Structures are given as C-alpha cells and as structure tokens.
Amino acid sequence: MAHRFLIKEIALQAGLGVATVDRVLNGRAHVREHTRKRVEQAIKELERQELNLATTGRKLIVDVVVEAPSRFSDEIASALDAELPMLHPAVVRPRYLLQETMTTSEVVEVLRSIARRGSHGVLLKARDVPEIADAVGELHRHGIPVVTVVTDIPLSARIAYAGLDNRAAGATAAYLLGQWLGSGPANVLITMSDEHFRGEEEREISFRRALRTRHPQLRLIDASGGRGLDLATEERVRNVLNDGTSVAAVYCMGGGNKAILRALDLQRQVPVCFIAHDLDRENVPLLRDGRIQAILHHDLRQDMRSACQHIMHYHKLLPASAVSPSSSVVVVTPENIPDYIASRFRP
C-alpha cells in the first residue's frame, strides 16, 4: 500500500497500534478487512490534512461520528476540512466515521471503542436514545468531550451542541407556508427522516405549534420515517398519497427530496411550495430548477468551527469568549444561493 507518511502518524490517525498498521502496509497475513480499510481511510484523511500537518501547535485528534445520508455527511466532512487551517491555536486532525444508517448498538460500540483507544474529542450526529446518551456519559468519564452537531442529545453529558436553532427553523417554515398558501384550507405533506433525531423532532414540534396558532386551516399529512434515504422515503410518501390525497405544500425536515418529488410526480401533483433543509448536492439543483422554492440553510462551516472551538475550550486552549456561536437559519431561494455553494454545484 503506497503512502508517504510515518507509520506512527498513520497509526495515530487510524486509532490503531503501530504493529497493526505495519502488518497492513506490508501485506502480512491475519489482518481483518475492517482493519485494512481503516488504514486506507486514515491515509486518505492524512492526504486531505497534509497542508495542516506541518502547522505548529497542540495536535487534537477529534473523532467525527455521523449517521446521515452520504449527501449530507459529505457536506459535514467538507465543511470541517475547510475550517481546519484556521482552527488556531490547535491543530485539529479529524478521524471520520460516516455511515448512512447505524443501529443503536453500532453507535454505542463505536463510542465505546473511542473511549478505549482515546481521543481528544468527539463530534457526534446520532439519535437521541438512552443507550447513546449513556455512551456519551462513558466518554465524558474517560475525559473525552462530546459535542453534538446538527441534532442534539440534550440530556447526555455532551459539553455543547453546535448547529441550527431547529425550533426557529420549524417556526420559519410555518410562516413561509402560511404566506404562500393564504387563508384557505389545504393539505401539507411533512417528512422527518427519524423521530429520534432531536433536531428534526424540534423542527416538527415548532412547525406544528406555529400552524395550530396561526394557520389552523392547514391539515398535515405525515410521511416520516424514511431516514432520508431515497427508496424508503419514496415508499412512505406513496403510501400516504395512494388514496388520492392532494397536497398543496411540502415541508421536508430531513432529506430525500428527489424521492418525494418522484412520488408526487407519479400522482401528477405539483405543490405550490416545497420547503426543505440544507444546500447539498441534491437540493441545490432542485432549487435552481424551481422544484424546491426555499431552503432553510445553516452554515455548516460555522457550526464545525464552533464545535471544534468547544473542544479547544475544554482542553483550556481557548477562553469561552472566543468560542463562535452556532449558525442561524437563513432562507435561501433560487435568487440568493451563496456564491461558495453555487460554485461547488454548478449546472
């Protein structure tokens, strides 16, 4: 396996022993496939971080554990990588574990393995369930701080949450839909990827509350549970619309917007407005083409900066006053797509 890094650097990045990495690099027997892939991934991560490796300062190894569709987890990794050169006075070296789906037991085992091998901190996007909250507490007892990102686990021992104000986002979506749809009765299709992702749950609670207060004439049709994955999301939407129910608007709190639109197209339904979250590789073209009317956007780079600064503050490398706040919700239409996003997803 070709590489240009010291074995000890690869071992540190992979969270493995030097002897294990040496066996992998030299193609020796009795190496598990999972271990070989972890070494390959560590080398790729070091290649991305190469400009940052020569920077002086205390090195912090930070594990990034994310359960999300790849279109969104890729955005998280890209945002963090872009912030790495500016995270002074420390040198942050992320180790990524990004998976589209993980069972609760898989997440718990990942967090326990981090506790065993050691880390300077964890950035975690996972469901808010007791077992995962307990695993966060175990990391805390090992002196490993956890910052939840995008979606929170508020009753855990995490030191901070870095991400969108999801209650404000849900209320904003309700306000926009009310303006678009007017005062007449209408059906609104809503989807969450998983109710145990606290961020989406908070969006839904706030959205429902705002509609009950200001627009009680709007009826909600719920097609949640597809985890933001295309096939599962499309099936959920088709199931709730198979009786001919018409919808005037859509609010997608998670992902899978192409799948939602496919299901609507099969019913020959064109909603008046479609509101979604996140400027990713799927949503930007849909926004440009007028299939989505508005995206509730939050600056992931700012969130990643804030998350890492919380970890630096934990290790007494930054004062609390230097920690950046999380990002605010921004309504993006086809007319105001940020330049740095537009340049990444040009048609």
C-alpha positions as a LaTeX table, in Angstrom:
\begin{tabular}{lrrr}
\hline
Residue & $x$ (\AA) & $y$ (\AA) & $z$ (\AA) \\
\hline
Met1 & 0.00 & 0.00 & 0.00 \\
Ala2 & 1.71 & 3.18 & $-1.21$ \\
His3 & 1.97 & 6.03 & 1.28 \\
Arg4 & 4.24 & 8.90 & 2.27 \\
Phe5 & 3.51 & 9.22 & 5.98 \\
Leu6 & 5.27 & 7.82 & 9.03 \\
Ile7 & 3.73 & 4.62 & 10.36 \\
Lys8 & 3.19 & 6.27 & 13.76 \\
Glu9 & 1.23 & 9.10 & 12.07 \\
Ile10 & $-0.96$ & 6.60 & 10.23 \\
Ala11 & $-1.46$ & 4.63 & 13.44 \\
Leu12 & $-2.50$ & 7.78 & 15.32 \\
Gln13 & $-4.92$ & 8.76 & 12.58 \\
Ala14 & $-6.39$ & 5.25 & 12.35 \\
Gly15 & $-6.61$ & 4.74 & 16.11 \\
Leu16 & $-4.62$ & 1.50 & 15.77 \\
Gly17 & $-1.32$ & 0.20 & 17.07 \\
Val18 & 1.91 & 0.75 & 15.13 \\
Ala19 & 2.45 & $-3.02$ & 14.74 \\
Thr20 & $-1.05$ & $-3.46$ & 13.29 \\
Val21 & $-0.51$ & $-0.69$ & 10.75 \\
Asp22 & 2.86 & $-2.18$ & 9.82 \\
Arg23 & 1.19 & $-5.55$ & 9.11 \\
Val24 & $-1.40$ & $-3.87$ & 6.89 \\
Leu25 & 1.13 & $-1.77$ & 4.95 \\
Asn26 & 3.35 & $-4.77$ & 4.30 \\
Gly27 & 0.51 & $-7.06$ & 3.24 \\
Arg28 & 1.05 & $-9.60$ & 6.01 \\
Ala29 & $-1.47$ & $-12.29$ & 6.88 \\
His30 & $-4.08$ & $-12.31$ & 9.67 \\
Val31 & $-5.35$ & $-8.76$ & 9.12 \\
Arg32 & $-9.09$ & $-8.20$ & 9.20 \\
Glu33 & $-10.69$ & $-6.44$ & 6.22 \\
His34 & $-12.16$ & $-3.81$ & 8.54 \\
Thr35 & $-8.65$ & $-3.01$ & 9.83 \\
Arg36 & $-7.22$ & $-2.76$ & 6.32 \\
Lys37 & $-9.99$ & $-0.36$ & 5.28 \\
Arg38 & $-9.43$ & 1.75 & 8.39 \\
Val39 & $-5.74$ & 2.15 & 7.48 \\
Glu40 & $-6.65$ & 3.07 & 3.89 \\
Gln41 & $-9.11$ & 5.66 & 5.17 \\
Ala42 & $-6.52$ & 7.06 & 7.61 \\
Ile43 & $-4.06$ & 7.60 & 4.75 \\
Lys44 & $-6.75$ & 9.38 & 2.71 \\
Glu45 & $-7.55$ & 11.58 & 5.70 \\
Leu46 & $-3.86$ & 12.43 & 6.15 \\
Glu47 & $-3.61$ & 13.34 & 2.47 \\
Arg48 & $-6.51$ & 15.79 & 2.89 \\
Gln49 & $-4.87$ & 17.22 & 6.01 \\
Glu50 & $-1.35$ & 17.36 & 4.59 \\
Leu51 & $-1.08$ & 21.16 & 4.47 \\
Asn52 & $-2.25$ & 21.29 & 8.07 \\
Leu53 & 0.17 & 18.63 & 9.35 \\
Ala54 & 3.18 & 20.92 & 9.24 \\
Thr55 & 1.44 & 23.58 & 11.32 \\
Thr56 & 2.82 & 24.02 & 14.81 \\
Gly57 & 0.53 & 23.83 & 17.81 \\
Arg58 & $-1.01$ & 21.22 & 20.03 \\
Lys59 & $-2.49$ & 18.39 & 17.97 \\
Leu60 & $-6.04$ & 17.35 & 18.83 \\
Ile61 & $-7.35$ & 14.07 & 17.42 \\
Val62 & $-11.11$ & 14.51 & 17.02 \\
Asp63 & $-13.42$ & 11.64 & 16.06 \\
Val64 & $-16.34$ & 12.59 & 13.80 \\
Val65 & $-19.21$ & 10.09 & 14.07 \\
Val66 & $-22.16$ & 10.82 & 11.80 \\
Glu67 & $-25.25$ & 8.85 & 10.87 \\
Ala68 & $-26.73$ & 10.56 & 7.81 \\
Pro69 & $-27.25$ & 10.03 & 4.08 \\
Ser70 & $-23.94$ & 10.44 & 2.26 \\
Arg71 & $-25.08$ & 13.63 & 0.52 \\
Phe72 & $-25.23$ & 15.31 & 3.95 \\
Ser73 & $-22.34$ & 13.58 & 5.75 \\
Asp74 & $-20.12$ & 14.60 & 2.82 \\
Glu75 & $-21.16$ & 18.21 & 3.48 \\
Ile76 & $-20.16$ & 17.88 & 7.14 \\
Ala77 & $-16.74$ & 16.48 & 6.22 \\
Ser78 & $-16.20$ & 19.15 & 3.55 \\
Ala79 & $-17.16$ & 21.93 & 5.99 \\
Leu80 & $-14.81$ & 20.65 & 8.70 \\
Asp81 & $-11.93$ & 20.11 & 6.29 \\
Ala82 & $-12.33$ & 23.70 & 5.06 \\
Glu83 & $-12.08$ & 25.02 & 8.63 \\
Leu84 & $-9.01$ & 23.00 & 9.69 \\
Pro85 & $-6.33$ & 25.52 & 8.59 \\
Met86 & $-7.99$ & 28.27 & 10.65 \\
Leu87 & $-8.52$ & 26.42 & 13.92 \\
His88 & $-5.79$ & 28.09 & 15.96 \\
Pro89 & $-4.07$ & 27.66 & 18.37 \\
Ala90 & $-4.61$ & 23.89 & 18.00 \\
Val91 & $-4.08$ & 21.59 & 15.03 \\
Val92 & $-7.26$ & 19.52 & 14.72 \\
Arg93 & $-6.95$ & 16.15 & 12.99 \\
Pro94 & $-10.33$ & 14.53 & 12.35 \\
Arg95 & $-10.95$ & 10.80 & 12.12 \\
Tyr96 & $-14.17$ & 10.19 & 10.22 \\
Leu97 & $-16.81$ & 7.51 & 10.63 \\
Leu98 & $-19.65$ & 8.49 & 8.29 \\
Gln99 & $-22.44$ & 5.97 & 7.68 \\
Glu100 & $-25.88$ & 6.27 & 6.14 \\
Thr101 & $-27.52$ & 4.02 & 8.73 \\
Met102 & $-26.32$ & 2.69 & 12.07 \\
Thr103 & $-28.18$ & 0.69 & 14.68 \\
Thr104 & $-28.16$ & 1.96 & 18.25 \\
Ser105 & $-25.83$ & $-0.87$ & 19.27 \\
Glu106 & $-23.42$ & 0.00 & 16.44 \\
Val107 & $-23.25$ & 3.64 & 17.54 \\
Val108 & $-22.70$ & 2.58 & 21.16 \\
Glu109 & $-19.90$ & 0.20 & 20.18 \\
Val110 & $-18.21$ & 2.92 & 18.09 \\
Leu111 & $-18.30$ & 5.34 & 21.02 \\
Arg112 & $-17.01$ & 2.69 & 23.42 \\
Ser113 & $-14.15$ & 1.86 & 21.06 \\
Ile114 & $-13.22$ & 5.56 & 21.01 \\
Ala115 & $-13.22$ & 5.54 & 24.82 \\
Arg116 & $-10.87$ & 2.53 & 24.78 \\
Arg117 & $-8.36$ & 3.86 & 22.25 \\
Gly118 & $-8.52$ & 7.50 & 23.35 \\
Ser119 & $-9.39$ & 10.77 & 21.66 \\
His120 & $-9.32$ & 14.49 & 22.37 \\
Gly121 & $-12.98$ & 14.87 & 21.49 \\
Val122 & $-15.95$ & 13.59 & 19.50 \\
Leu123 & $-18.27$ & 15.39 & 17.11 \\
Leu124 & $-21.45$ & 13.32 & 17.11 \\
Lys125 & $-24.58$ & 13.25 & 14.97 \\
Ala126 & $-26.74$ & 10.45 & 16.29 \\
Arg127 & $-30.23$ & 9.68 & 17.53 \\
Asp128 & $-31.39$ & 10.83 & 20.94 \\
Val129 & $-31.93$ & 7.50 & 22.68 \\
Pro130 & $-30.93$ & 6.44 & 26.23 \\
Glu131 & $-28.27$ & 3.95 & 25.15 \\
Ile132 & $-26.38$ & 6.52 & 23.09 \\
Ala133 & $-26.75$ & 9.12 & 25.85 \\
Asp134 & $-25.20$ & 6.60 & 28.27 \\
Ala135 & $-22.28$ & 6.03 & 25.86 \\
Val136 & $-21.71$ & 9.79 & 25.73 \\
Gly137 & $-21.56$ & 9.73 & 29.53 \\
Glu138 & $-18.95$ & 6.97 & 29.38 \\
Leu139 & $-16.79$ & 9.10 & 27.09 \\
His140 & $-17.17$ & 12.02 & 29.50 \\
Arg141 & $-15.96$ & 9.83 & 32.37 \\
His142 & $-12.89$ & 8.99 & 30.27 \\
Gly143 & $-12.17$ & 12.70 & 29.86 \\
Ile144 & $-13.28$ & 12.77 & 26.21 \\
Pro145 & $-15.61$ & 15.71 & 25.48 \\
Val146 & $-18.53$ & 15.22 & 23.09 \\
Val147 & $-20.11$ & 17.98 & 21.02 \\
Thr148 & $-23.36$ & 17.08 & 19.28 \\
Val149 & $-23.72$ & 18.57 & 15.81 \\
Val150 & $-26.83$ & 19.31 & 13.72 \\
Thr151 & $-29.02$ & 17.20 & 16.02 \\
Asp152 & $-28.75$ & 17.25 & 19.80 \\
Ile153 & $-28.79$ & 14.76 & 22.69 \\
Pro154 & $-29.61$ & 17.33 & 25.38 \\
Leu155 & $-29.91$ & 15.03 & 28.41 \\
Ser156 & $-26.49$ & 13.47 & 27.82 \\
Ala157 & $-23.12$ & 14.57 & 29.20 \\
Arg158 & $-22.22$ & 16.32 & 25.95 \\
Ile159 & $-20.40$ & 19.62 & 26.58 \\
Ala160 & $-22.18$ & 21.60 & 23.85 \\
Tyr161 & $-24.45$ & 21.49 & 20.81 \\
Ala162 & $-23.29$ & 23.10 & 17.55 \\
Gly163 & $-25.94$ & 23.54 & 14.91 \\
Leu164 & $-29.08$ & 25.19 & 13.75 \\
Asp165 & $-31.74$ & 26.52 & 16.12 \\
Asn166 & $-34.21$ & 23.90 & 15.00 \\
Arg167 & $-37.20$ & 25.42 & 16.78 \\
Ala168 & $-36.64$ & 28.69 & 14.92 \\
Ala169 & $-36.35$ & 26.72 & 11.67 \\
Gly170 & $-39.68$ & 24.97 & 12.17 \\
Ala171 & $-41.44$ & 28.24 & 13.00 \\
Thr172 & $-39.86$ & 29.87 & 9.93 \\
Ala173 & $-41.15$ & 27.08 & 7.69 \\
Ala174 & $-44.65$ & 27.53 & 9.10 \\
Tyr175 & $-44.50$ & 31.27 & 8.48 \\
Leu176 & $-43.40$ & 30.82 & 4.86 \\
Leu177 & $-46.05$ & 28.21 & 4.10 \\
Gly178 & $-48.74$ & 30.41 & 5.60 \\
Gln179 & $-47.69$ & 33.28 & 3.32 \\
Trp180 & $-47.65$ & 31.06 & 0.23 \\
Leu181 & $-50.91$ & 29.21 & 0.83 \\
Gly182 & $-53.10$ & 32.02 & 2.09 \\
Ser183 & $-56.20$ & 31.58 & 4.26 \\
Gly184 & $-57.94$ & 28.67 & 2.53 \\
Pro185 & $-57.85$ & 25.03 & 3.69 \\
Ala186 & $-55.07$ & 22.86 & 2.24 \\
Asn187 & $-53.03$ & 19.72 & 2.89 \\
Val188 & $-49.34$ & 19.98 & 3.76 \\
Leu189 & $-47.08$ & 16.95 & 3.38 \\
Ile190 & $-44.38$ & 16.69 & 6.06 \\
Thr191 & $-41.49$ & 14.24 & 6.40 \\
Met192 & $-38.86$ & 13.54 & 9.04 \\
Ser193 & $-36.08$ & 11.03 & 8.49 \\
Asp194 & $-36.36$ & 9.60 & 12.03 \\
Glu195 & $-38.23$ & 10.95 & 15.05 \\
His196 & $-35.25$ & 10.12 & 17.30 \\
Phe197 & $-33.07$ & 12.71 & 15.59 \\
Arg198 & $-33.75$ & 15.50 & 18.06 \\
Gly199 & $-33.12$ & 18.33 & 15.59 \\
Glu200 & $-35.84$ & 17.16 & 13.22 \\
Glu201 & $-38.19$ & 16.46 & 16.11 \\
Glu202 & $-37.74$ & 20.04 & 17.35 \\
Arg203 & $-38.44$ & 21.36 & 13.85 \\
Glu204 & $-41.66$ & 19.36 & 13.74 \\
Ile205 & $-42.85$ & 20.41 & 17.20 \\
Ser206 & $-42.27$ & 24.08 & 16.45 \\
Phe207 & $-43.80$ & 23.78 & 12.97 \\
Arg208 & $-46.96$ & 22.10 & 14.25 \\
Arg209 & $-47.33$ & 24.61 & 17.09 \\
Ala210 & $-46.99$ & 27.57 & 14.75 \\
Leu211 & $-49.55$ & 26.16 & 12.30 \\
Arg212 & $-52.08$ & 25.44 & 15.07 \\
Thr213 & $-51.73$ & 29.01 & 16.29 \\
Arg214 & $-51.69$ & 30.93 & 13.01 \\
His215 & $-52.98$ & 28.61 & 10.29 \\
Pro216 & $-55.38$ & 26.04 & 11.79 \\
Gln217 & $-56.98$ & 25.56 & 8.37 \\
Leu218 & $-53.88$ & 23.66 & 7.14 \\
Arg219 & $-54.01$ & 19.87 & 7.57 \\
Leu220 & $-50.78$ & 17.87 & 7.92 \\
Ile221 & $-50.12$ & 14.61 & 6.04 \\
Asp222 & $-47.19$ & 12.82 & 7.73 \\
Ala223 & $-44.85$ & 10.59 & 5.69 \\
Ser224 & $-41.97$ & 10.40 & 8.15 \\
Gly225 & $-39.61$ & 7.51 & 8.83 \\
Gly226 & $-37.64$ & 7.09 & 5.60 \\
Arg227 & $-34.32$ & 8.07 & 7.24 \\
Gly228 & $-33.70$ & 10.50 & 4.39 \\
Leu229 & $-32.91$ & 7.57 & 2.09 \\
Asp230 & $-34.46$ & 7.63 & $-1.37$ \\
Leu231 & $-36.27$ & 4.30 & $-1.66$ \\
Ala232 & $-37.65$ & 4.30 & 1.88 \\
Thr233 & $-38.74$ & 7.94 & 1.67 \\
Glu234 & $-40.46$ & 7.50 & $-1.69$ \\
Glu235 & $-42.34$ & 4.47 & $-0.37$ \\
Arg236 & $-43.55$ & 6.41 & 2.69 \\
Val237 & $-44.84$ & 9.27 & 0.54 \\
Arg238 & $-46.55$ & 6.96 & $-1.94$ \\
Asn239 & $-48.28$ & 5.13 & 0.90 \\
Val240 & $-49.84$ & 8.28 & 2.35 \\
Leu241 & $-50.93$ & 9.55 & $-1.07$ \\
Asn242 & $-52.27$ & 6.29 & $-2.51$ \\
Asp243 & $-55.87$ & 7.25 & $-1.69$ \\
Gly244 & $-55.69$ & 10.26 & $-3.99$ \\
Thr245 & $-54.99$ & 12.81 & $-1.26$ \\
Ser246 & $-53.79$ & 16.06 & $-2.80$ \\
Val247 & $-51.14$ & 18.25 & $-1.18$ \\
Ala248 & $-50.62$ & 21.96 & $-1.69$ \\
Ala249 & $-47.24$ & 22.21 & 0.01 \\
Val250 & $-44.35$ & 20.14 & 1.33 \\
Tyr251 & $-42.06$ & 20.67 & 4.31 \\
Cys252 & $-39.22$ & 18.16 & 4.40 \\
Met253 & $-37.37$ & 18.34 & 7.72 \\
Gly254 & $-34.80$ & 15.69 & 6.83 \\
Gly255 & $-33.80$ & 14.62 & 3.33 \\
Gly256 & $-34.81$ & 12.56 & 0.33 \\
Asn257 & $-36.37$ & 15.41 & $-1.64$ \\
Lys258 & $-35.83$ & 13.81 & $-5.04$ \\
Ala259 & $-37.73$ & 10.78 & $-3.79$ \\
Ile260 & $-40.58$ & 12.95 & $-2.50$ \\
Leu261 & $-40.84$ & 14.70 & $-5.86$ \\
Arg262 & $-40.85$ & 11.37 & $-7.72$ \\
Ala263 & $-43.77$ & 10.19 & $-5.61$ \\
Leu264 & $-45.63$ & 13.44 & $-6.28$ \\
Asp265 & $-44.88$ & 13.23 & $-10.00$ \\
Leu266 & $-46.45$ & 9.76 & $-10.10$ \\
Gln267 & $-49.62$ & 11.30 & $-8.69$ \\
Arg268 & $-49.32$ & 14.26 & $-11.13$ \\
Gln269 & $-49.21$ & 16.61 & $-8.15$ \\
Val270 & $-47.33$ & 19.91 & $-8.23$ \\
Pro271 & $-47.28$ & 21.61 & $-4.82$ \\
Val272 & $-47.50$ & 25.37 & $-4.60$ \\
Cys273 & $-44.37$ & 25.42 & $-2.46$ \\
Phe274 & $-41.75$ & 22.96 & $-1.26$ \\
Ile275 & $-39.54$ & 23.92 & 1.68 \\
Ala276 & $-36.50$ & 21.82 & 2.58 \\
His277 & $-33.27$ & 21.92 & 4.57 \\
Asp278 & $-29.58$ & 22.02 & 3.58 \\
Leu279 & $-27.78$ & 23.22 & 0.48 \\
Asp280 & $-26.30$ & 19.89 & $-0.58$ \\
Arg281 & $-25.56$ & 18.30 & $-3.94$ \\
Glu282 & $-29.16$ & 17.10 & $-4.29$ \\
Asn283 & $-31.03$ & 20.20 & $-3.17$ \\
Val284 & $-29.13$ & 22.95 & $-4.99$ \\
Pro285 & $-30.11$ & 21.70 & $-8.50$ \\
Leu286 & $-33.72$ & 21.21 & $-7.31$ \\
Leu287 & $-33.74$ & 24.78 & $-6.02$ \\
Arg288 & $-32.29$ & 26.14 & $-9.28$ \\
Asp289 & $-34.87$ & 24.19 & $-11.32$ \\
Gly290 & $-37.81$ & 25.51 & $-9.29$ \\
Arg291 & $-38.76$ & 22.10 & $-7.88$ \\
Ile292 & $-38.00$ & 23.45 & $-4.38$ \\
Gln293 & $-38.99$ & 27.02 & $-3.61$ \\
Ala294 & $-36.94$ & 27.64 & $-0.45$ \\
Ile295 & $-34.14$ & 26.03 & 1.54 \\
Leu296 & $-33.68$ & 26.66 & 5.25 \\
His297 & $-29.90$ & 26.86 & 5.32 \\
His298 & $-27.37$ & 26.93 & 8.12 \\
Asp299 & $-23.65$ & 27.48 & 7.67 \\
Leu300 & $-22.04$ & 24.11 & 8.40 \\
Arg301 & $-18.58$ & 25.65 & 8.36 \\
Gln302 & $-19.55$ & 27.96 & 11.20 \\
Asp303 & $-21.07$ & 25.02 & 13.08 \\
Met304 & $-17.91$ & 22.92 & 12.63 \\
Arg305 & $-15.77$ & 25.85 & 13.76 \\
Ser306 & $-17.92$ & 26.27 & 16.84 \\
Ala307 & $-17.83$ & 22.54 & 17.63 \\
Cys308 & $-14.03$ & 22.37 & 17.44 \\
Gln309 & $-13.65$ & 25.53 & 19.48 \\
His310 & $-15.80$ & 23.99 & 22.23 \\
Ile311 & $-13.32$ & 21.10 & 22.33 \\
Met312 & $-10.36$ & 23.51 & 22.38 \\
His313 & $-12.01$ & 25.37 & 25.26 \\
Tyr314 & $-12.45$ & 22.06 & 27.12 \\
His315 & $-8.70$ & 21.47 & 26.79 \\
Lys316 & $-8.00$ & 25.04 & 28.00 \\
Leu317 & $-6.67$ & 26.20 & 24.64 \\
Leu318 & $-9.33$ & 28.89 & 24.17 \\
Pro319 & $-11.31$ & 31.11 & 26.53 \\
Ala320 & $-15.07$ & 30.71 & 26.48 \\
Ser321 & $-15.39$ & 34.20 & 24.99 \\
Ala322 & $-13.52$ & 33.04 & 21.85 \\
Val323 & $-15.96$ & 30.23 & 21.00 \\
Ser324 & $-18.05$ & 31.09 & 17.94 \\
Pro325 & $-21.84$ & 30.81 & 18.16 \\
Ser326 & $-23.68$ & 28.27 & 16.07 \\
Ser327 & $-25.17$ & 29.38 & 12.77 \\
Ser328 & $-28.58$ & 30.99 & 12.33 \\
Val329 & $-31.32$ & 29.90 & 9.95 \\
Val330 & $-31.17$ & 31.60 & 6.53 \\
Val331 & $-33.94$ & 31.39 & 3.93 \\
Val332 & $-32.36$ & 30.66 & 0.54 \\
Thr333 & $-34.28$ & 30.94 & $-2.74$ \\
Pro334 & $-33.01$ & 30.47 & $-6.32$ \\
Glu335 & $-32.10$ & 34.17 & $-6.24$ \\
Asn336 & $-29.70$ & 34.18 & $-3.27$ \\
Ile337 & $-27.75$ & 30.93 & $-3.31$ \\
Pro338 & $-24.43$ & 31.77 & $-1.58$ \\
Asp339 & $-21.52$ & 32.06 & $-4.01$ \\
Tyr340 & $-19.37$ & 29.46 & $-2.23$ \\
Ile341 & $-22.24$ & 26.96 & $-2.54$ \\
Ala342 & $-23.13$ & 27.87 & $-6.11$ \\
Ser343 & $-19.52$ & 27.39 & $-7.23$ \\
Arg344 & $-19.46$ & 23.83 & $-5.85$ \\
Phe345 & $-22.67$ & 22.75 & $-7.58$ \\
Arg346 & $-22.62$ & 24.48 & $-10.92$ \\
Pro347 & $-25.04$ & 23.06 & $-13.52$ \\
\hline
\end{tabular}
